[in-house]
Amino acid sequence: MLPRDICPLIKSSLGFKILGLSYFELCDLVIIPTTCDGKKKLGETLADLLPVWILEVPSRKNISAAKDFWFSEIERLKRRLEQFSGVKITRERLKQAIEKLHKRQAVFRQFYQLRKHNPPLINGRDSLLVVQASFYDDIDRWREKTEELCGELSNQSDPAKRNGPGEPRLLLTGAPIIWPNYKVLNIIEEAGATVVIDELCSGTQHLYEPVEPDEWTQDVMLRAIADRYLLPSTCPCFVESNDRIDRILDLINEFNVDGVIYHSLRLCQLYDIESYKVKHALKTKGKAMLNVHTDYSQEDTEQIKTRAEAFLEMIKARTVKW
């Protein structure tokens, strides 16, 4: 049904639906943003199996025409959701939803700050799992449990250890890593490093920015929602990538990062092309980057492990090779 040489995320999404193994089985509807050509055609193919709506994403976000187009897409989505669900999205319901997500975002910010601790209070695998649980969980339950976790982590904090030597602190960026495909994370952390922060659409990006309406009218709230899901996005589907590079450099400083892992899914041209620019920006700051090209198989596990171990040894020795 799909070409052999296509992004593994696209292939696995369709495969899981055909096999009846994924979250698609819980869905009455799938909404797919057009962030790449593969997702456009995935929507067309999935449409034979379940209802699919396509959400058109502009290729630029710094021009008024693109912002207006995206807002019209959000308005159209609202109307279609009301018709599909039989539920009216009123001003009051929209306000309550935004305020509920504000509370969740506040707890996430607390978790985010705890990840800065040196030595780390939680590893990268567990941190990403916490964030990705918010994709599926009840919002109030996720907020309650994450708040409990933050309390436990705070109790483990020992200020006397803040300046002590520890494992290399890494930032993870690139193509999305989605549970249970934690192969790269497992290899990196089992080799003796900690991913203290990520710059992934499947991770920190998901919860970092709040919706911030200037007033509680429905039009202003909808525009704030549209802005939140367009302007802060650092997806490489956009023409300009400087904001993503700036974000990576800010996180390196904020989390005292020693090196960067760049995850590239095979045949994902967008992230692959952008890796050169990211590596060049890191080089000017004296930070090393390991570019890992992989897919969802286990065949290259030993190869990645060998490269990861060499990369970490290089960081530990404080020598940077390009």
Sequence and secondary structure as in RCSB ss.txt:
>XXXX:A:sequence
MLPRDICPLIKSSLGFKILGLSYFELCDLVIIPTTCDGKKKLGETLADLLPVWILEVPSRKNISAAKDFWFSEIE
RLKRRLEQFSGVKITRERLKQAIEKLHKRQAVFRQFYQLRKHNPPLINGRDSLLVVQASFYDDIDRWREKTEELC
GELSNQSDPAKRNGPGEPRLLLTGAPIIWPNYKVLNIIEEAGATVVIDELCSGTQHLYEPVEPDEWTQDVMLRAI
ADRYLLPSTCPCFVESNDRIDRILDLINEFNVDGVIYHSLRLCQLYDIESYKVKHALKTKGKAMLNVHTDYSQED
TEQIKTRAEAFLEMIKARTVKW
>XXXX:A:secstr
   SSS HHHHHHHHHHHHT SGGGG S EEEE SSHHHHHHHHHHTTTS EEEE   S SSSHHHHHHHHHHHH
HHHHHHHHHH     HHHHHHHHHHHHHHHHHHHHHHHHTT SS SS HHHHHHHHHHTTTS HHHHHHHHHHHH
HHHHHH  GGGTTS  S EEEEEES   TT  HHHHHHHHTT EEEEEE TTTHHHHHS    SS  HHHHHHHH
HHHTTTT   TTSS  HHHHHHHHHHHHHTT  EEEEEEETT HHHHHHHHHHHHHHHHTT EEEEEEE SSSTT
HHHHHHHHHHHHHHHHTT    
